[in-house]
Amino acid sequence: MNVSIDMEQCTSSGICEVIAPDVFVIAADGVAHLVDEPNSIENTGTFVTCVVKAGHEDVVREAAEQCPGECIFIKD
């Protein structure tokens, strides 16, 4: 499973970080980033994709569903 985040769409609500703090973090720039961003499989600067670590799939799905900016994308 891969998770992507479009930082341009992020509304900075922090819901993702509350639901899945091992996967998402609201950074100093005020928007959500992926904790594993340094190990990303794609990074264009505003759109980052990472592999979801085993055991985190359910919280990543929940974070994507709850995200008010609809900026979290999942590819199984």
C-alpha positions in Angstrom: 0.0 0.0 0.0 1.2 3.5 -0.9 0.1 6.8 0.6 0.4 10.1 -1.1 -0.2 13.6 0.2 -0.8 16.7 -1.9 0.6 19.4 0.3 -1.0 22.2 -1.9 -4.5 20.8 -1.0 -3.7 20.5 2.8 -5.9 22.6 5.0 -3.6 22.1 8.0 -6.3 20.7 10.2 -3.9 18.2 11.8 -6.5 15.4 11.8 -4.1 13.1 10.0 -1.4 13.6 12.6 -3.9 12.9 15.4 -5.1 9.7 13.8 -1.8 8.4 12.5 1.2 10.2 14.2 3.6 7.5 13.0 2.7 8.4 9.4 1.8 12.1 9.2 3.2 15.2 10.8 2.3 18.8 10.6 5.7 20.4 9.8 7.0 23.9 10.5 5.6 25.1 7.2 2.1 24.4 8.6 1.1 21.6 6.3 1.0 17.8 6.5 4.0 15.8 5.5 4.8 12.1 5.6 7.1 11.0 8.4 8.9 8.7 5.9 9.3 11.6 3.4 13.1 11.2 3.3 12.5 7.6 2.1 9.7 8.6 -0.4 9.2 6.7 -3.6 8.1 9.9 -5.3 8.6 13.5 -4.2 7.8 16.5 -6.4 8.0 19.0 -3.6 4.2 19.3 -3.2 3.2 15.7 -3.8 4.9 13.0 -1.9 4.3 9.2 -2.0 5.6 6.7 0.5 5.1 3.0 1.2 2.9 2.4 4.3 4.6 0.3 6.9 2.9 -2.9 7.9 0.3 -2.4 10.6 -0.4 1.2 9.7 -2.9 0.6 6.9 -6.1 1.0 8.9 -5.1 4.3 10.4 -3.9 5.7 7.1 -7.3 4.8 5.5 -9.0 6.5 8.4 -6.9 9.6 8.1 -7.6 9.8 4.4 -11.4 9.5 5.1 -11.3 12.2 7.8 -9.1 14.7 5.9 -11.1 17.9 5.3 -8.7 18.9 2.5 -9.1 15.6 0.8 -5.3 15.6 0.1 -4.4 12.1 1.2 -4.5 9.4 -1.5 -4.1 5.7 -1.1 -3.1 3.1 -3.7 -3.3 -0.5 -2.7 
